Amino acid sequence: MAQGLIEVERKFVPGPDTEERLQELGGILEHRVTFRDTYYDTSELSLMRSDHWLRQREGSGWELKCPGGAGISGPHNEYVELTSESAIVAQLFELLGAGELEAAGVPAVLGPLKLQEVASFITTRSSWKLALSGAHGQEEPLLRVDLDSTDFGYAVGEVEAMVREKAEVGAALEKILSFSSKLGVPAQEKAPAKLMVYLQLFRPLDYQRLLEANSSEEATGDSAS
């Protein structure tokens, strides 16, 4: 698989005072945006059932999230994010075993790979950044916090760090869990991703199939992304 950044994330249920608490902890509001996410899969949900998530985000392009595989258990997720269309197409062909790789963008291979729209919804997001000081006063890699509300009535937050190597996942997770605690998130709280809630509400049979295939109920599909 083509190399991508590893996203380590922890989802949580935001409260009415979450933004105020973020400010108290040194968070800086970067922006508020509204966008539409559209997810694609086969009729058998071949991608989602193997914990792969293909998304087109309005204004941002295509992304394929693949399992991170660092092997650290806990109330978090790890994903490798592919954003290059050539890398996404190569991975899709590898996953779906559909003949020879085509040198084309993602839209051109949706038909040949039998990929179709399975979900589409609008999210309003406030994005925050936090620079945490290290032991010697040096600034460490940024944590980001996204607070999302959807057009189907679900709200979820996400604390996220991006790393380049699997060896960095443990340290990133430690920072995420420490900050989540300061934010007031219960240690074992697990908030489902927007996509999973969407499927549960509007495509309950597909949602049930994912559960039966042992897919994670917390798998992302946005990022908090």
Buried (B, 14 or more C-beta within 10 A) or exposed (E): EBEBEBBBBBBBBBBEEBBEBBEEBEBEBEEEBEBEBBBBBBEEBBBBBEBBBBBBBBEEBBBBBBBBEBEBEEBBBBBBBBEBBBBBBBBBBEBBEBEEEBEEBBEEBBEBBEBEEBBBBEBBBBBBBBEBEEEEEEEBBBBBBBBBBBEEEBBBBBBBBBBEEBEBBEBBBEBBBEBBEEBEBEEEEBBBBBBBBBBBEEBEEBBEBBBEEEBBBBBBBBBBB
